[in-house]
């Protein structure tokens, strides 16, 4: 079975494999809280690099038009799937358009474990695709992603109460991990085609979660029983998050055209747990751009039942850190 990166390479001609060369290097402040307000930034996508624990790490940062150096905006980290790259995820998710319309910064970090045409995330305690063992000495990606936030807050005018994490497949598993391991940094998470509930979960607060998953996903099966990193079902992962967030266990279900929305009510601290189950969809980013539709033959059918980017942003905007 091809990795996500190999499939993206088949569908996206000229996809850029990011490296440190040509990237804008950002320092990582020794302490959090540094503000980039007042520093000019161009409204485009820029490759940046930071050094974390001796490793040169990169990300694509997209700043929306109309960005003001004096007005704090939200920051969303959007993580690629296994075997893919930051540039792949920017094209695959199409989130730049939502960022432009709603005025937030979106950053696409890149993992470091080589895999086919891209890279894999080091999700703590979780094997890689195909059952491969995480290489000894692999970079700590929780540390990288939290330090990336610190570096971006020092460069751009970011509202530190509105920092969020989303991602696809392996990136969704990484976003799930951030919900547990970095709940004081990330206000809410939105795993797409890869919701998990890490154990132990060290979250210090109820974490709002919105997730999307196709019922016909051939890579990460909706009902579980997949690869070594994918044993239990998506509904079970949502129920576990609801228990973590002290929600009412009696979930409500709302059926729409091509999807079912499962919502857990009365969560502690104003949190929420929402799961969009997309009927008949494969391993996809729901409502994604044409590049995502081009992958249907290898990732399974894509549905336009929901627009994940729009729903993610609406959910994030409603759940800042308080």
Helices and strands as residue ranges (DSSP letters): H 4-11, E 24-25, E 45-52, E 55-62, E 73-79, H 86-93, H 95-102, E 105-109, E 113-115, E 118-120, G 129-131, H 141-155, E 158-168, H 170-181, E 188-192, E 208-214, H 234-244, E 252-256, E 259-264, G 268-270, E 273-278, H 290-293, H 296-299, H 308-317
